Amino acid sequence: MVIRRTIGLGAAASSILMVCAGCFSTSEPSASAGEPDDAAARCLTADDADEMADRVLQLVNLERGEAGLPPVLPDPTLMKIAGDYGCKMIEDGFFGHYDPDDGRGPAERAVARRYRFYAVGENLAAGQQTAAEAMRVWMESPSHKSIILDERWTEVGVAVRFGGEHGVYWVQEFGDPAGY
């Protein structure tokens, strides 16, 4: 999903263009949150979660390099957004770009974290056991691949969280930051 936002002076006047990329899961996502059991609803960060996220970043930049694009660099705010959203999906028992509780999508989550941007993009995956598997699924999807290879991105946040219905949740938050 790509969201474009134009930042004005003072109060932000925005125009938003969304291109939905969907999301990938190795199992059928539930249509509604329901009441997940406590054990499955816990969001966990395994010891190697940061290494797995770093591997996704390496693979993203490898793909971008092969396409003649500059690498994206990790951004702490986007990393926090990605990690928090992975936990939110696990804890609330859903999988998708929009939070069913409040209807917020990637742009609203970025604004809430005070990330100033011209555009943001998000890729989600669930159930894949390795970074290579998650990247393969994204790169085989034209819409997800187009987000990874979008020339606007200079920053990214990647998170891997464990728990919930799918076991492993992969979140990529791409950003074209507004000048400060």
ZIVENLIN-V462329 format. One record per residue. PSI is psi in whole degrees, 0 to 359 (NA if undefined). NEAR is the number of other C-alpha atoms within 12 Angstrom. Layout:
# ZIVENLIN-V462329
psi=PSI near=NEAR
psi=PSI near=NEAR
This chain:
# ZIVENLIN-V462329
psi=131 near=36
psi=134 near=37
psi=128 near=35
psi=135 near=30
psi=132 near=29
psi=125 near=23
psi=126 near=23
psi=184 near=16
psi=148 near=12
psi=232 near=7
psi=131 near=8
psi=122 near=16
psi=129 near=12
psi=146 near=21
psi=133 near=15
psi=129 near=22
psi=124 near=17
psi=135 near=22
psi=108 near=22
psi=126 near=23
psi=348 near=26
psi=197 near=26
psi=163 near=34
psi=138 near=34
psi=147 near=29
psi=349 near=22
psi=166 near=17
psi=124 near=17
psi=151 near=24
psi=148 near=20
psi=331 near=12
psi=157 near=18
psi=313 near=23
psi=205 near=15
psi=94 near=17
psi=151 near=20
psi=157 near=16
psi=319 near=15
psi=315 near=17
psi=334 near=22
psi=348 near=28
psi=132 near=24
psi=124 near=31
psi=147 near=26
psi=108 near=25
psi=161 near=18
psi=326 near=12
psi=12 near=17
psi=319 near=26
psi=322 near=21
psi=321 near=18
psi=318 near=31
psi=319 near=36
psi=322 near=26
psi=321 near=24
psi=314 near=37
psi=317 near=36
psi=316 near=23
psi=322 near=28
psi=312 near=44
psi=331 near=29
psi=312 near=22
psi=317 near=27
psi=319 near=27
psi=318 near=18
psi=335 near=14
psi=5 near=17
psi=21 near=13
psi=152 near=19
psi=158 near=21
psi=158 near=27
psi=148 near=34
psi=146 near=26
psi=139 near=29
psi=129 near=25
psi=322 near=22
psi=315 near=29
psi=326 near=40
psi=317 near=33
psi=317 near=28
psi=314 near=37
psi=312 near=40
psi=316 near=33
psi=320 near=33
psi=323 near=42
psi=314 near=45
psi=320 near=33
psi=316 near=35
psi=318 near=43
psi=308 near=42
psi=328 near=33
psi=0 near=31
psi=44 near=35
psi=170 near=35
psi=110 near=40
psi=170 near=39
psi=336 near=37
psi=131 near=24
psi=118 near=27
psi=341 near=19
psi=316 near=17
psi=357 near=12
psi=4 near=13
psi=140 near=18
psi=193 near=30
psi=318 near=41
psi=316 near=39
psi=323 near=28
psi=321 near=32
psi=316 near=36
psi=317 near=27
psi=329 near=16
psi=6 near=20
psi=33 near=18
psi=116 near=34
psi=130 near=30
psi=158 near=38
psi=326 near=33
psi=148 near=39
psi=152 near=43
psi=151 near=50
psi=135 near=51
psi=139 near=51
psi=148 near=48
psi=156 near=46
psi=138 near=40
psi=340 near=31
psi=140 near=28
psi=342 near=24
psi=160 near=26
psi=320 near=34
psi=320 near=24
psi=316 near=24
psi=316 near=39
psi=321 near=36
psi=315 near=23
psi=315 near=28
psi=316 near=36
psi=339 near=27
psi=349 near=15
psi=119 near=22
psi=320 near=21
psi=320 near=26
psi=319 near=34
psi=319 near=30
psi=329 near=28
psi=313 near=38
psi=322 near=48
psi=18 near=33
psi=126 near=34
psi=345 near=24
psi=331 near=28
psi=135 near=37
psi=342 near=31
psi=157 near=37
psi=153 near=42
psi=132 near=42
psi=136 near=49
psi=149 near=48
psi=126 near=48
psi=152 near=42
psi=143 near=35
psi=191 near=32
psi=188 near=33
psi=322 near=36
psi=350 near=31
psi=313 near=35
psi=132 near=41
psi=129 near=51
psi=129 near=54
psi=129 near=52
psi=129 near=50
psi=112 near=54
psi=148 near=50
psi=143 near=45
psi=92 near=34
psi=146 near=31
psi=145 near=24
psi=145 near=12
psi=NA near=11
